[in-house]
Amino acid sequence: MRRRRTWMTMGTVVMLVIALPTSVANAATATPGGRILYTHSVGSTSGVHGELRSVRPDGTAMYVYSLPPGAFVYPDYSPDGTRIAYVSQFSVRTMSAQDGSDDRWLIDGPCAPASPRWSPDGTQVGFESCGDIYVASSDGPSLRNATESEFNDLQTSWAPGGKRFATATMAGVQIYRTDGSRSRTLTDLPGAWHLDWNPNGRSIAVQADGDLWLVDADTGSTRRLTDTPDITELSPTWSPDGRWLAYGRGPNDPEAGDPNSAAIDPQIWLMTRTGGRPHPIGVHGVPSSWRAAG
């Protein structure tokens, strides 16, 4: 009887030892929280963009902002998640992230602006206009050209800490210092279109020629995350903890002739920061920002 109890106890211990790593592993790769900001479009992304929405990363609790359909070109949550910077015609504007109220004009661009991005401290908003990156103060109408380069800077993303920012160009990825002291080419990855600097500071996710790449923020070394000739992956967007990547994914649009931005009826997908566990969340659209609060 005593021996039986001993073996039962040992069996229980073995079961616990086996079960523990599995539960820990599941917790480490669980779907993250927060909210993803995205543009829902009907048909190809080469056409007119649709309405602005947000959703949880598991595809639930969708919210539709009451704004007329238009070119909401990759809007962005503020660092504290309370406001959204977006584009309306020639203006960059901000509004409440909760319900779209308290809409405020921020600045007009010298050309039609696109892809506004808040600085990590929330005091500035950078955006593309006329092929350069302009930076505006978030509390007043001040504007400066932060690149003034020969590159066609298509989108920007701030480094954690706000002392540098990266830009995507058709010739690769550029790194600028925010004080204007110097710039350098991080990688000559051709066809770079959109990018997002990981909150951990170590890597940058880049969309280039319709696929996704991971670029080391110091060395410029690249690692391919997707290789899908008939599918376009676009607009990589990091989770606030830098462990997950959201992106749009859909069939190439042959009529658009642009593998960088043209996908037919794309869906939002997630993958881990190393490219593992790619899966759709059941929502059609293209993500552009991800905040921590849900």
C-alpha positions in Angstrom: 0.0 0.0 0.0 2.8 2.3 0.9 4.6 1.5 -2.4 1.5 2.3 -4.4 1.2 5.7 -2.8 4.8 6.3 -3.6 4.3 5.5 -7.3 1.2 7.6 -7.4 3.0 10.6 -6.0 5.9 10.2 -8.4 3.4 9.9 -11.3 1.8 13.1 -10.2 5.1 14.9 -10.0 6.1 13.7 -13.5 2.7 14.9 -14.9 3.3 18.4 -13.4 6.9 18.5 -14.7 5.7 17.6 -18.2 2.7 20.0 -18.1 4.5 23.0 -16.8 6.7 23.8 -19.8 3.7 23.5 -22.2 1.6 26.0 -20.2 4.5 28.4 -19.9 5.1 28.1 -23.7 1.5 28.7 -24.4 1.5 31.8 -22.2 4.6 33.2 -23.9 3.0 33.0 -27.4 -0.6 33.9 -26.5 -2.3 36.5 -28.7 -1.4 40.0 -27.4 -3.8 42.7 -26.2 -4.4 46.3 -27.2 -6.1 47.6 -30.3 -5.0 47.7 -33.9 -5.9 50.7 -36.0 -6.6 49.9 -39.6 -8.2 51.0 -42.9 -11.0 48.8 -44.2 -11.2 49.0 -48.0 -13.4 47.3 -50.5 -11.6 45.8 -53.5 -8.0 46.6 -54.2 -5.8 48.9 -52.0 -4.8 50.7 -55.2 -8.2 52.3 -55.4 -10.1 54.6 -53.0 -9.4 53.9 -49.4 -12.3 53.1 -47.1 -13.3 53.8 -43.6 -11.1 54.0 -40.5 -11.6 51.2 -37.9 -10.0 49.7 -34.8 -10.1 46.1 -33.5 -8.6 43.9 -30.9 -5.8 41.5 -32.1 -8.2 38.5 -31.8 -10.6 40.2 -34.3 -13.2 41.2 -31.8 -14.7 44.5 -30.5 -14.5 46.3 -33.8 -15.0 50.1 -33.7 -15.9 52.1 -36.8 -15.0 55.8 -36.8 -17.7 58.1 -38.1 -15.5 59.7 -40.8 -16.4 59.9 -44.5 -14.5 57.5 -46.7 -11.3 59.0 -47.9 -7.5 58.6 -48.1 -6.8 57.8 -44.5 -3.2 57.1 -45.3 -1.8 55.0 -42.5 -3.0 56.9 -39.4 -1.2 56.5 -36.1 -2.1 56.2 -32.4 -0.4 58.7 -30.1 2.1 57.1 -27.6 -0.4 57.2 -24.8 -3.1 55.8 -27.1 -5.6 58.7 -26.5 -5.4 60.4 -29.9 -5.1 59.5 -33.6 -3.1 61.4 -36.2 -4.6 61.1 -39.7 -4.6 62.8 -43.1 -7.5 64.7 -44.6 -6.7 66.2 -48.1 -3.8 68.6 -47.5 -4.0 68.6 -43.7 -2.7 66.5 -40.9 -5.3 66.3 -38.1 -5.8 64.6 -34.8 -8.8 63.3 -33.0 -9.8 61.3 -29.9 -9.0 57.6 -30.2 -12.0 56.7 -28.2 -14.7 57.9 -30.5 -13.3 60.3 -33.1 -14.5 63.4 -31.3 -12.4 66.5 -30.6 -11.1 66.7 -34.1 -8.3 69.2 -34.5 -6.3 70.6 -37.4 -2.6 70.2 -36.8 -0.7 71.4 -39.9 -1.0 71.6 -43.7 1.7 69.9 -45.8 3.5 71.6 -48.7 2.1 68.7 -50.8 -0.6 66.2 -49.9 0.7 64.6 -46.6 0.8 60.9 -45.9 1.6 58.4 -43.1 1.7 60.7 -40.0 3.8 59.3 -37.1 3.9 60.5 -33.5 7.3 60.9 -31.9 7.8 58.6 -28.8 7.3 61.5 -26.4 4.2 62.7 -28.2 5.5 66.2 -28.8 6.0 65.9 -32.6 4.3 64.3 -35.7 6.4 63.3 -38.7 4.8 62.8 -42.1 5.7 62.4 -45.8 5.1 65.3 -48.2 6.7 66.1 -51.5 9.1 63.2 -51.1 10.5 64.4 -47.9 9.7 63.9 -44.2 8.4 66.9 -42.4 8.0 67.2 -38.7 5.3 69.3 -36.9 4.9 70.2 -33.3 1.9 68.4 -31.8 0.7 71.5 -29.9 1.2 74.3 -32.5 1.6 75.1 -36.2 5.4 74.7 -36.6 6.8 72.8 -39.5 10.3 71.8 -40.6 11.8 69.6 -43.4 13.7 66.9 -41.5 15.3 65.1 -44.5 15.9 67.5 -47.5 17.6 64.6 -49.3 17.8 63.2 -52.8 15.9 60.1 -51.7 12.2 59.8 -52.2 11.3 59.2 -48.5 8.0 57.4 -48.5 7.3 56.8 -44.9 9.0 57.3 -41.5 9.2 55.5 -38.2 10.8 56.9 -35.0 13.4 55.0 -33.0 12.6 54.4 -29.3 13.9 57.4 -27.5 13.2 59.7 -30.4 16.8 60.7 -31.3 16.6 58.9 -34.7 14.1 58.0 -37.3 14.1 55.6 -40.3 12.6 56.2 -43.7 11.6 53.8 -46.5 12.8 54.7 -50.0 12.7 52.8 -53.2 16.5 52.5 -52.9 16.4 51.1 -49.3 16.2 52.3 -45.7 17.7 55.5 -44.5 18.5 56.5 -40.9 18.4 60.2 -39.9 19.2 61.9 -36.6 16.4 64.1 -35.5 18.8 67.0 -34.8 19.8 67.0 -38.5 23.5 66.3 -37.7 23.9 63.2 -40.0 22.1 60.5 -42.0 23.2 57.1 -43.4 22.0 54.3 -45.5 21.1 51.4 -43.3 20.4 48.9 -46.1 20.0 49.1 -49.8 17.0 46.7 -49.7 15.3 47.6 -53.0 11.7 48.7 -53.2 11.2 49.6 -49.5 7.8 51.1 -49.1 6.6 50.9 -45.5 8.4 50.2 -42.2 8.1 50.2 -38.5 10.8 50.3 -35.8 10.5 47.6 -33.2 9.8 49.1 -29.7 12.8 47.1 -28.4 15.0 49.2 -30.7 16.9 46.3 -32.2 15.1 45.8 -35.6 13.0 47.4 -38.2 10.2 45.6 -40.1 10.2 46.6 -43.7 7.8 46.0 -46.6 9.8 45.8 -49.9 8.4 44.7 -53.2 5.4 43.1 -51.7 7.2 41.0 -49.0 8.2 41.6 -45.4 11.8 41.8 -44.1 13.5 42.2 -40.8 16.4 44.6 -40.8 18.9 44.9 -37.9 18.8 48.5 -36.8 22.6 48.7 -36.2 24.2 46.5 -38.8 21.6 46.7 -41.6 21.6 42.9 -42.1 18.3 41.6 -43.5 16.2 38.5 -43.0 13.3 37.7 -45.1 10.0 37.0 -43.3 7.8 36.3 -46.3 8.4 35.1 -49.8 5.0 35.0 -51.7 5.2 35.9 -55.4 1.4 36.0 -55.9 0.6 37.6 -52.5 1.3 41.1 -51.3 2.2 41.6 -47.7 2.1 45.3 -46.6 2.2 47.8 -43.8 4.1 45.9 -41.1 3.0 47.2 -37.6 4.6 46.1 -34.3 2.7 45.3 -31.2 3.5 47.7 -28.2 5.7 45.0 -26.6 7.5 44.3 -29.9 6.7 40.6 -29.8 4.1 40.5 -32.6 3.8 41.9 -36.1 0.5 42.8 -37.7 0.3 43.3 -41.5 -2.0 43.3 -44.5 -2.0 40.3 -46.8 -3.9 39.7 -50.0 -3.5 38.6 -53.7 -1.6 40.8 -56.0 -3.6 43.2 -58.1 -2.3 42.7 -61.7 -4.2 45.8 -62.9 -2.5 48.1 -60.5 1.0 47.0 -61.6 2.4 47.9 -58.2 3.5 45.0 -56.0 4.3 47.3 -53.1 0.9 48.6 -52.2 -1.7 46.9 -54.3 -3.5 43.9 -52.8 -7.0 42.7 -53.5 -9.3 42.7 -50.5 -6.4 42.2 -48.0 -6.9 40.7 -44.5 -5.0 41.5 -41.3 -2.5 38.8 -40.3 -0.3 38.4 -37.3 3.1 36.7 -36.9 5.7 36.5 -34.1 8.7 38.8 -34.2 10.7 35.9 -35.6 8.2 35.1 -38.4 6.5 32.2 -36.6 2.8 31.4 -36.2 1.5 33.5 -39.2 -2.3 33.6 -39.1 -5.3 35.8 -40.1 -7.5 37.4 -37.4 -10.6 37.3 -39.6 -10.7 41.1 -40.3 -10.3 42.7 -43.8 -8.1 45.7 -44.0 -4.6 47.1 -43.7 -3.1 47.9 -40.2 -1.1 51.0 -39.5 -0.8 51.4 -35.7 -1.1 49.3 -32.5 -1.7 50.7 -29.0 -1.4 49.0 -25.7 -4.8 49.8 -24.1 -7.7 47.7 -25.3 
